[in-house]
């Protein structure tokens, strides 16, 4: 699943995100969602989340459903 729909992502979901500084390279960071920062139901570049370790980025892949 991609991370464009807010309804697909919940606190505790295992995801891969791209951080702002990694957008050009496409390097993904894996982690568990701590909170969801995007308020709208959809976002074309992915829903912005904060992981449990404090990393912020946009969801590119949802690893568990």
N, C-alpha and C positions, 0 to 999 in steps of 0.2 A: 504494500500500500504506500501511496505517496502521502506527504504531510500537508496537503492543501486544504483539508476539511477539518475544522476545529472539533467537530463531533467525533472524529476518529481518535482523538488524543485525550488522554486522561492522566491525572497525576499517577505516577507509578508505572507508566508505559515505557517500555524499552525502545529507544529510538536512535537513529543516526541523524546528526545535525551538521550544518555547515555554519561555521562562525564567520563573522563579517570579514576578518582578515584572510580567510581561506576561500572566499567566493571565487577568486580568479583561478585558483588551483583545483578547487572542487574537493579538497581534503575534508573527510567526514570525521566527526567525533562521536563516539558511542556513549550512551549514558541513559539514566533513568530520569523521566520528567519530574521536576519538583513543582513547578507552576507554569501556567500558560499565560503568555504576555499579550498575545494578539486577541483583541476583543471581537473582531468581526468573524462571522461564521466560515468565511473562506478567504484565502490569500493566494495570489498566483505564484508567489515565490516560496510558499511554505509558511506554516504557522510558527511564530516566534515563541520559543520556550526557554525556561531556565532549568538546567539540569541540577541534580542533587549536589554536584561539586561546585555550583555557582556559574558554570559556563553558560553563555547565552548564544543562541543561534536559531536558524530556521530549520524545521524538520524536513528532511529529504527522504527518509525511510522509516516505516514503523515496523519494528522487528517482532513484536508479539501483538496478538489481536485478542 
